[in-house]
Amino acid sequence: MIKKKKTSIVQIVWNLPFFLLPFLLPLTGAESGPKQEIPFRADKLSDRVLFIKSGQSAVMSNVTAVATSQGLVVIDAHYKPECGHKIRQIVEKTFGRKDFVYLIYTHAGVDHMGGASVFPEALLIGHDNCPMRIDALREQLQSVDIREAMKPRLQSIQDQIDAGPASPEARIKLQEAMLYWSELTELMATGLEHIKPAITFDDSLTLHLGDVRVKLRYCTPGYSESDILIHVPEEKLLVVGDIFNKDRIPLISEKTDIRRWIDVFKPFVEGEEDVDYIVGAHDELMTLPELNVQLDYLEDLWEGVTDARREGLTLEQAKAEFSFEKKFPQLSHLGKRWVSWPHDLHERNIEKIWEAAELSGPYLGQKPPGMTPELFAPGILPTKDNEALYGFFNNATLCLFDRTPVDLEEWTPAVYRMELKAGKWTPPNASPFLGKHWYHYYKTAPEGEQVYFAWRGSIGEKTSSTDVNIWRVRMASEGWTEPNKLPPPVNSMDMDTYPKVTADGTLYFFSNREGGFGGHDIYRSPSTKGKHMTVENLGKPINTENDELDPFIAPDESYLIFCSKTLEGFGGFDLYVSFHKSNGTWTDPVNMGERDQYVCL
Ligand SMILES: [Zn+2]
């Protein structure tokens, strides 16, 4: 919980003379007048922390200064050198010292970097993405006529002033927006250089400055791609830049990592880290409940819109379903629009989440697997129903899985297919046939795409037969063919299951048919133009008088991994590997180690 401020607030109002640029006159007219000034107000939050608010609305940016035993740290530098000078003067006067050691950018925003040249002795720090953003801005400025490009924005502000703002506050906001944007436009047109940070970091960076630590942490692409939060634990100060602001909803990007966003703020909202002061890049200080409400908004909107897209809603339907008024009445005090930006920010957020929810990239856009088990593709494959993933095929551009509704009595999943086409994944497509565990997909000429699977009883019949057989379906141009039970000798009167297929179509499976070495044995059946005419028992040393199960065969048949409890193992079923010799026989199986369990490969 946020605590009441303990220190008395020293308020110093500084006035910055504003030199009106000639080109502003026709736009601002009598509204701004020739002597418009930006007021600066300095609030001493504690002996070591100074909060500097400029302007009378949320348009102008904030600056925070921390006086440490090893020097002065300034966070953000306003939009122009004149403001930087004013800030420098305020900080020097407040603390009675001039030892600036660090200047930190909360992000590479034009309204927070323009005065950086005023602190040449301070080391400039920002996120790794700051230099890239500054370069991009510079390139943009070289390719467009900025005065021309900004005309519609300035005109829109002027139109709002002319229309007569609803309140004196709204008028002040518009006037300050006009002042800020027109002046910034002129500065950029005449070559204002934004200085790049000398020190950048990727995830986090802590400055140990004697009596205090200044901890920097990257958020995630949202408002910009370089947003960091700055935490001074000794002062219970949290500077959140433009990530959150008191008066407007936070902005999401299609690149936002919502989990990270929530994670980096978790210690503060859950009270693990005490916070007394939350400083946004604009407007007055925020309270912790205010920040909480905005975080909840982010999480709810993200999950809701992502689910809506995965469930097949259109963007327009998602916008209606997650309308600001209907779903987020607790946020009605927050601005959905900026004075200088006509977009509906909430709808823009929905569009960005919509974009992010479109799956792209191999492997369903997921991180390749590591050594620690993790839930795979959360929000995509796992639902409240039961899923089993068969795997990725065709260079991870085809994904097959099955899904059984939880309320279904019988385990009768439908097989789903998702494909990566032109960089995007198609929505899951259900097969017309009901599946059963142990699928194997493969693609080979001339048969094309096929799925082998094992099925107890007959397709379409609810028998409880123990006779498990191997079936096959093909993918034809008009969709999946009817499932076909493979004729003998592949299927026998006993259990024939766990089909796996090599690159040339050779089928491996296990069976407890008569004529084996005992228990279940592993069998092999070569393909002749897609037909399996013969079946051979793999023989010793693979098969023994006990059970050999679950063959996993390499696509080129060079090795076989299987389960057995016959051989000297660690107990129960162990995994073994055996290599195919050039004469067609197999090497003695080698136990794959103590860590395996009974595993379905
Ligand atoms: Zn800003």
Boltz pocket constraint, residues with backbone or C-beta under 6 A from the ligand:
constraints:
  - pocket:
      binder: B
      contacts: [[A, 61], [A, 109], [A, 111], [A, 112], [A, 242], [A, 281], [A, 282]]
      max_distance: 6.0
